[in-house]
Amino acid sequence: MERTQVNSSNIRSIGYDEQSSILEVEFISGSIYQYLNFPEYLYQQFINASSYGGFLNDHIRYNYQYQKIR
């Protein structure tokens, strides 16, 4: 999955696969998480957020099933 680099103190890049509805987040630490059954409209809000970490904590982290892939 291709990810877009973002300017954040905690998140390195964000990607989204429309066919599988998976959001992928790469952290500065090198960890990569995939959030499952993730709606495209929320990805658009996330990629345009003024604070990526804040948006992740407020709208994603505890609301979607995820798996750590690295």
Biopython code that builds the backbone (N, CA, C, O; Angstrom):
import numpy as np
from Bio.PDB.StructureBuilder import StructureBuilder

atoms = [
    (1, "MET", "N", (0.848, -1.180, 0.000)),
    (1, "MET", "CA", (0.000, 0.000, 0.000)),
    (1, "MET", "C", (0.893, 1.243, 0.000)),
    (1, "MET", "O", (1.863, 1.331, 0.754)),
    (2, "GLU", "N", (0.552, 2.178, -0.843)),
    (2, "GLU", "CA", (1.277, 3.441, -0.858)),
    (2, "GLU", "C", (0.766, 4.330, 0.258)),
    (2, "GLU", "O", (-0.436, 4.421, 0.509)),
    (3, "ARG", "N", (1.711, 4.985, 0.923)),
    (3, "ARG", "CA", (1.353, 5.902, 1.998)),
    (3, "ARG", "C", (1.869, 7.300, 1.666)),
    (3, "ARG", "O", (2.864, 7.461, 0.960)),
    (4, "THR", "N", (1.183, 8.288, 2.182)),
    (4, "THR", "CA", (1.567, 9.682, 2.016)),
    (4, "THR", "C", (2.287, 10.144, 3.269)),
    (4, "THR", "O", (1.771, 9.988, 4.376)),
    (5, "GLN", "N", (3.475, 10.712, 3.104)),
    (5, "GLN", "CA", (4.195, 11.239, 4.258)),
    (5, "GLN", "C", (3.470, 12.467, 4.785)),
    (5, "GLN", "O", (2.959, 13.282, 4.017)),
    (6, "VAL", "N", (3.434, 12.586, 6.110)),
    (6, "VAL", "CA", (2.769, 13.705, 6.753)),
    (6, "VAL", "C", (3.723, 14.386, 7.723)),
    (6, "VAL", "O", (4.704, 13.793, 8.171)),
    (7, "ASN", "N", (3.424, 15.620, 8.035)),
    (7, "ASN", "CA", (4.227, 16.395, 8.971)),
    (7, "ASN", "C", (3.618, 16.253, 10.357)),
    (7, "ASN", "O", (2.657, 16.941, 10.703)),
    (8, "SER", "N", (4.193, 15.351, 11.144)),
    (8, "SER", "CA", (3.661, 15.052, 12.468)),
    (8, "SER", "C", (4.809, 14.626, 13.370)),
    (8, "SER", "O", (5.799, 14.064, 12.902)),
    (9, "SER", "N", (4.676, 14.891, 14.653)),
    (9, "SER", "CA", (5.721, 14.492, 15.596)),
    (9, "SER", "C", (5.669, 13.008, 15.928)),
    (9, "SER", "O", (6.625, 12.470, 16.488)),
    (10, "ASN", "N", (4.571, 12.336, 15.594)),
    (10, "ASN", "CA", (4.397, 10.930, 15.956)),
    (10, "ASN", "C", (4.105, 10.013, 14.770)),
    (10, "ASN", "O", (4.391, 8.818, 14.834)),
    (11, "ILE", "N", (3.542, 10.551, 13.692)),
    (11, "ILE", "CA", (3.121, 9.751, 12.547)),
    (11, "ILE", "C", (3.985, 10.108, 11.340)),
    (11, "ILE", "O", (4.135, 11.282, 11.001)),
    (12, "ARG", "N", (4.553, 9.087, 10.693)),
    (12, "ARG", "CA", (5.394, 9.309, 9.514)),
    (12, "ARG", "C", (4.578, 9.351, 8.227)),
    (12, "ARG", "O", (4.778, 10.230, 7.388)),
    (13, "SER", "N", (3.645, 8.385, 8.070)),
    (13, "SER", "CA", (2.887, 8.325, 6.825)),
    (13, "SER", "C", (1.533, 7.658, 7.048)),
    (13, "SER", "O", (1.323, 6.923, 8.013)),
    (14, "ILE", "N", (0.610, 7.948, 6.101)),
    (14, "ILE", "CA", (-0.757, 7.446, 6.160)),
    (14, "ILE", "C", (-1.139, 6.936, 4.777)),
    (14, "ILE", "O", (-0.873, 7.602, 3.776)),
    (15, "GLY", "N", (-1.758, 5.766, 4.712)),
    (15, "GLY", "CA", (-2.226, 5.221, 3.443)),
    (15, "GLY", "C", (-3.611, 4.628, 3.594)),
    (15, "GLY", "O", (-4.062, 4.318, 4.696)),
    (16, "TYR", "N", (-4.278, 4.477, 2.451)),
    (16, "TYR", "CA", (-5.632, 3.910, 2.476)),
    (16, "TYR", "C", (-5.850, 3.067, 1.233)),
    (16, "TYR", "O", (-5.511, 3.478, 0.123)),
    (17, "ASP", "N", (-6.421, 1.879, 1.428)),
    (17, "ASP", "CA", (-6.786, 1.013, 0.321)),
    (17, "ASP", "C", (-8.310, 0.959, 0.234)),
    (17, "ASP", "O", (-8.974, 0.423, 1.121)),
    (18, "GLU", "N", (-8.855, 1.523, -0.849)),
    (18, "GLU", "CA", (-10.304, 1.614, -1.005)),
    (18, "GLU", "C", (-10.960, 0.250, -1.133)),
    (18, "GLU", "O", (-12.036, 0.029, -0.576)),
    (19, "GLN", "N", (-10.328, -0.672, -1.858)),
    (19, "GLN", "CA", (-10.944, -1.979, -2.104)),
    (19, "GLN", "C", (-11.110, -2.791, -0.829)),
    (19, "GLN", "O", (-12.119, -3.473, -0.649)),
    (20, "SER", "N", (-10.125, -2.718, 0.052)),
    (20, "SER", "CA", (-10.200, -3.500, 1.285)),
    (20, "SER", "C", (-10.641, -2.672, 2.487)),
    (20, "SER", "O", (-10.822, -3.214, 3.578)),
    (21, "SER", "N", (-10.818, -1.361, 2.299)),
    (21, "SER", "CA", (-11.203, -0.450, 3.380)),
    (21, "SER", "C", (-10.247, -0.528, 4.571)),
    (21, "SER", "O", (-10.665, -0.620, 5.725)),
    (22, "ILE", "N", (-8.948, -0.488, 4.252)),
    (22, "ILE", "CA", (-7.921, -0.552, 5.287)),
    (22, "ILE", "C", (-7.152, 0.764, 5.316)),
    (22, "ILE", "O", (-6.670, 1.248, 4.292)),
    (23, "LEU", "N", (-7.052, 1.324, 6.512)),
    (23, "LEU", "CA", (-6.207, 2.483, 6.762)),
    (23, "LEU", "C", (-4.891, 1.970, 7.319)),
    (23, "LEU", "O", (-4.883, 1.120, 8.209)),
    (24, "GLU", "N", (-3.784, 2.475, 6.808)),
    (24, "GLU", "CA", (-2.475, 2.076, 7.300)),
    (24, "GLU", "C", (-1.757, 3.308, 7.821)),
    (24, "GLU", "O", (-1.681, 4.331, 7.141)),
    (25, "VAL", "N", (-1.234, 3.200, 9.035)),
    (25, "VAL", "CA", (-0.533, 4.311, 9.677)),
    (25, "VAL", "C", (0.863, 3.839, 10.074)),
    (25, "VAL", "O", (1.018, 2.862, 10.807)),
    (26, "GLU", "N", (1.869, 4.547, 9.580)),
    (26, "GLU", "CA", (3.258, 4.279, 9.958)),
    (26, "GLU", "C", (3.683, 5.352, 10.949)),
    (26, "GLU", "O", (3.565, 6.547, 10.678)),
    (27, "PHE", "N", (4.179, 4.912, 12.099)),
    (27, "PHE", "CA", (4.608, 5.832, 13.138)),
    (27, "PHE", "C", (6.103, 6.115, 13.012)),
    (27, "PHE", "O", (6.834, 5.351, 12.382)),
    (28, "ILE", "N", (6.546, 7.195, 13.605)),
    (28, "ILE", "CA", (7.953, 7.579, 13.589)),
    (28, "ILE", "C", (8.819, 6.458, 14.163)),
    (28, "ILE", "O", (9.962, 6.278, 13.741)),
    (29, "SER", "N", (8.290, 5.721, 15.105)),
    (29, "SER", "CA", (9.015, 4.617, 15.745)),
    (29, "SER", "C", (9.306, 3.466, 14.782)),
    (29, "SER", "O", (10.150, 2.616, 15.066)),
    (30, "GLY", "N", (8.602, 3.438, 13.632)),
    (30, "GLY", "CA", (8.750, 2.347, 12.677)),
    (30, "GLY", "C", (7.600, 1.359, 12.714)),
    (30, "GLY", "O", (7.462, 0.535, 11.810)),
    (31, "SER", "N", (6.777, 1.430, 13.742)),
    (31, "SER", "CA", (5.600, 0.554, 13.830)),
    (31, "SER", "C", (4.591, 0.927, 12.748)),
    (31, "SER", "O", (4.433, 2.098, 12.402)),
    (32, "ILE", "N", (3.910, -0.095, 12.221)),
    (32, "ILE", "CA", (2.862, 0.120, 11.229)),
    (32, "ILE", "C", (1.608, -0.600, 11.715)),
    (32, "ILE", "O", (1.644, -1.778, 12.069)),
    (33, "TYR", "N", (0.502, 0.136, 11.723)),
    (33, "TYR", "CA", (-0.789, -0.418, 12.122)),
    (33, "TYR", "C", (-1.759, -0.309, 10.963)),
    (33, "TYR", "O", (-1.749, 0.666, 10.211)),
    (34, "GLN", "N", (-2.603, -1.331, 10.832)),
    (34, "GLN", "CA", (-3.690, -1.305, 9.863)),
    (34, "GLN", "C", (-5.009, -1.291, 10.628)),
    (34, "GLN", "O", (-5.234, -2.107, 11.522)),
    (35, "TYR", "N", (-5.872, -0.352, 10.260)),
    (35, "TYR", "CA", (-7.201, -0.221, 10.857)),
    (35, "TYR", "C", (-8.214, -0.757, 9.853)),
    (35, "TYR", "O", (-8.259, -0.313, 8.706)),
    (36, "LEU", "N", (-9.021, -1.710, 10.289)),
    (36, "LEU", "CA", (-9.874, -2.489, 9.403)),
    (36, "LEU", "C", (-11.281, -1.899, 9.290)),
    (36, "LEU", "O", (-11.761, -1.223, 10.200)),
    (37, "ASN", "N", (-11.935, -2.172, 8.147)),
    (37, "ASN", "CA", (-13.294, -1.676, 7.883)),
    (37, "ASN", "C", (-13.386, -0.170, 8.097)),
    (37, "ASN", "O", (-14.305, 0.336, 8.741)),
    (38, "PHE", "N", (-12.411, 0.522, 7.539)),
    (38, "PHE", "CA", (-12.285, 1.961, 7.753)),
    (38, "PHE", "C", (-12.932, 2.715, 6.600)),
    (38, "PHE", "O", (-12.591, 2.469, 5.443)),
    (39, "PRO", "N", (-13.859, 3.629, 6.885)),
    (39, "PRO", "CA", (-14.574, 4.333, 5.806)),
    (39, "PRO", "C", (-13.706, 5.378, 5.107)),
    (39, "PRO", "O", (-12.898, 6.059, 5.739)),
    (40, "GLU", "N", (-13.889, 5.489, 3.802)),
    (40, "GLU", "CA", (-13.093, 6.422, 3.010)),
    (40, "GLU", "C", (-13.317, 7.868, 3.432)),
    (40, "GLU", "O", (-12.370, 8.654, 3.435)),
    (41, "TYR", "N", (-14.544, 8.241, 3.788)),
    (41, "TYR", "CA", (-14.797, 9.634, 4.184)),
    (41, "TYR", "C", (-13.967, 10.019, 5.408)),
    (41, "TYR", "O", (-13.530, 11.163, 5.528)),
    (42, "LEU", "N", (-13.748, 9.060, 6.323)),
    (42, "LEU", "CA", (-12.971, 9.351, 7.519)),
    (42, "LEU", "C", (-11.478, 9.443, 7.172)),
    (42, "LEU", "O", (-10.743, 10.224, 7.776)),
    (43, "TYR", "N", (-11.040, 8.646, 6.205)),
    (43, "TYR", "CA", (-9.659, 8.774, 5.726)),
    (43, "TYR", "C", (-9.434, 10.177, 5.172)),
    (43, "TYR", "O", (-8.406, 10.793, 5.453)),
    (44, "GLN", "N", (-10.384, 10.691, 4.389)),
    (44, "GLN", "CA", (-10.255, 12.036, 3.819)),
    (44, "GLN", "C", (-10.172, 13.082, 4.936)),
    (44, "GLN", "O", (-9.396, 14.032, 4.838)),
    (45, "GLN", "N", (-10.951, 12.913, 5.972)),
    (45, "GLN", "CA", (-10.889, 13.834, 7.111)),
    (45, "GLN", "C", (-9.537, 13.732, 7.818)),
    (45, "GLN", "O", (-8.957, 14.739, 8.224)),
    (46, "PHE", "N", (-9.049, 12.504, 7.957)),
    (46, "PHE", "CA", (-7.770, 12.262, 8.635)),
    (46, "PHE", "C", (-6.617, 12.901, 7.860)),
    (46, "PHE", "O", (-5.797, 13.606, 8.447)),
    (47, "ILE", "N", (-6.548, 12.668, 6.571)),
    (47, "ILE", "CA", (-5.437, 13.166, 5.759)),
    (47, "ILE", "C", (-5.445, 14.695, 5.701)),
    (47, "ILE", "O", (-4.411, 15.311, 5.444)),
    (48, "ASN", "N", (-6.606, 15.310, 5.940)),
    (48, "ASN", "CA", (-6.714, 16.769, 5.925)),
    (48, "ASN", "C", (-6.755, 17.399, 7.318)),
    (48, "ASN", "O", (-6.980, 18.602, 7.451)),
    (49, "ALA", "N", (-6.542, 16.595, 8.342)),
    (49, "ALA", "CA", (-6.624, 17.090, 9.720)),
    (49, "ALA", "C", (-5.467, 18.041, 10.044)),
    (49, "ALA", "O", (-4.375, 17.920, 9.489)),
    (50, "SER", "N", (-5.721, 18.970, 10.932)),
    (50, "SER", "CA", (-4.660, 19.887, 11.357)),
    (50, "SER", "C", (-3.715, 19.209, 12.344)),
    (50, "SER", "O", (-2.557, 19.610, 12.468)),
    (51, "SER", "N", (-4.200, 18.187, 13.048)),
    (51, "SER", "CA", (-3.370, 17.416, 13.973)),
    (51, "SER", "C", (-3.639, 15.927, 13.726)),
    (51, "SER", "O", (-4.705, 15.415, 14.068)),
    (52, "TYR", "N", (-2.665, 15.244, 13.131)),
    (52, "TYR", "CA", (-2.840, 13.820, 12.818)),
    (52, "TYR", "C", (-2.934, 12.979, 14.082)),
    (52, "TYR", "O", (-3.777, 12.088, 14.180)),
    (53, "GLY", "N", (-2.068, 13.264, 15.049)),
    (53, "GLY", "CA", (-2.103, 12.509, 16.296)),
    (53, "GLY", "C", (-3.396, 12.716, 17.051)),
    (53, "GLY", "O", (-3.964, 11.766, 17.591)),
    (54, "GLY", "N", (-3.865, 13.945, 17.094)),
    (54, "GLY", "CA", (-5.119, 14.247, 17.764)),
    (54, "GLY", "C", (-6.297, 13.567, 17.094)),
    (54, "GLY", "O", (-7.173, 13.023, 17.766)),
    (55, "PHE", "N", (-6.320, 13.597, 15.765)),
    (55, "PHE", "CA", (-7.408, 12.952, 15.026)),
    (55, "PHE", "C", (-7.381, 11.449, 15.256)),
    (55, "PHE", "O", (-8.425, 10.829, 15.459)),
    (56, "LEU", "N", (-6.192, 10.864, 15.223)),
    (56, "LEU", "CA", (-6.064, 9.420, 15.456)),
    (56, "LEU", "C", (-6.608, 9.051, 16.831)),
    (56, "LEU", "O", (-7.365, 8.090, 16.966)),
    (57, "ASN", "N", (-6.226, 9.805, 17.840)),
    (57, "ASN", "CA", (-6.684, 9.508, 19.201)),
    (57, "ASN", "C", (-8.179, 9.745, 19.373)),
    (57, "ASN", "O", (-8.857, 8.967, 20.046)),
    (58, "ASP", "N", (-8.691, 10.797, 18.779)),
    (58, "ASP", "CA", (-10.093, 11.167, 18.987)),
    (58, "ASP", "C", (-11.083, 10.356, 18.159)),
    (58, "ASP", "O", (-12.207, 10.120, 18.602)),
    (59, "HIS", "N", (-10.679, 9.925, 16.958)),
    (59, "HIS", "CA", (-11.656, 9.339, 16.033)),
    (59, "HIS", "C", (-11.338, 7.921, 15.555)),
    (59, "HIS", "O", (-12.208, 7.254, 14.996)),
    (60, "ILE", "N", (-10.112, 7.455, 15.767)),
    (60, "ILE", "CA", (-9.719, 6.187, 15.140)),
    (60, "ILE", "C", (-9.284, 5.123, 16.148)),
    (60, "ILE", "O", (-9.838, 4.024, 16.168)),
    (61, "ARG", "N", (-8.322, 5.436, 16.961)),
    (61, "ARG", "CA", (-7.623, 4.443, 17.788)),
    (61, "ARG", "C", (-8.551, 3.502, 18.539)),
    (61, "ARG", "O", (-8.324, 2.292, 18.537)),
    (62, "TYR", "N", (-9.584, 4.022, 19.178)),
    (62, "TYR", "CA", (-10.437, 3.176, 20.014)),
    (62, "TYR", "C", (-11.757, 2.804, 19.340)),
    (62, "TYR", "O", (-12.612, 2.167, 19.954)),
    (63, "ASN", "N", (-11.920, 3.200, 18.083)),
    (63, "ASN", "CA", (-13.184, 2.955, 17.395)),
    (63, "ASN", "C", (-13.095, 1.913, 16.284)),
    (63, "ASN", "O", (-14.124, 1.479, 15.765)),
    (64, "TYR", "N", (-11.887, 1.507, 15.913)),
    (64, "TYR", "CA", (-11.726, 0.561, 14.806)),
    (64, "TYR", "C", (-10.785, -0.562, 15.205)),
    (64, "TYR", "O", (-9.784, -0.350, 15.889)),
    (65, "GLN", "N", (-11.135, -1.766, 14.758)),
    (65, "GLN", "CA", (-10.268, -2.916, 14.983)),
    (65, "GLN", "C", (-8.979, -2.681, 14.219)),
    (65, "GLN", "O", (-8.998, -2.145, 13.112)),
    (66, "TYR", "N", (-7.855, -3.081, 14.806)),
    (66, "TYR", "CA", (-6.561, -2.857, 14.158)),
    (66, "TYR", "C", (-5.652, -4.062, 14.353)),
    (66, "TYR", "O", (-5.885, -4.930, 15.194)),
    (67, "GLN", "N", (-4.622, -4.073, 13.549)),
    (67, "GLN", "CA", (-3.585, -5.081, 13.685)),
    (67, "GLN", "C", (-2.244, -4.416, 13.448)),
    (67, "GLN", "O", (-2.097, -3.579, 12.558)),
    (68, "LYS", "N", (-1.266, -4.803, 14.262)),
    (68, "LYS", "CA", (0.095, -4.297, 14.091)),
    (68, "LYS", "C", (0.785, -5.200, 13.072)),
    (68, "LYS", "O", (0.825, -6.418, 13.248)),
    (69, "ILE", "N", (1.322, -4.612, 12.018)),
    (69, "ILE", "CA", (1.979, -5.441, 11.007)),
    (69, "ILE", "C", (3.506, -5.288, 11.044)),
    (69, "ILE", "O", (4.227, -6.059, 10.411)),
    (70, "ARG", "N", (3.992, -4.289, 11.788)),
    (70, "ARG", "CA", (5.433, -4.160, 12.002)),
    (70, "ARG", "C", (5.678, -3.324, 13.224)),
    (70, "ARG", "O", (6.829, -3.087, 13.589)),
]
sb = StructureBuilder()
sb.init_structure("model")
sb.init_model(0)
sb.init_chain("A")
sb.init_seg("    ")
for serial, (resi, resn, name, xyz) in enumerate(atoms, 1):
    if name == "N":
        sb.init_residue(resn, " ", resi, " ")
    sb.init_atom(name, np.array(xyz, "f"), 0.0, 1.0, " ", f" {name:<3s}", serial, name[0])
structure = sb.get_structure()
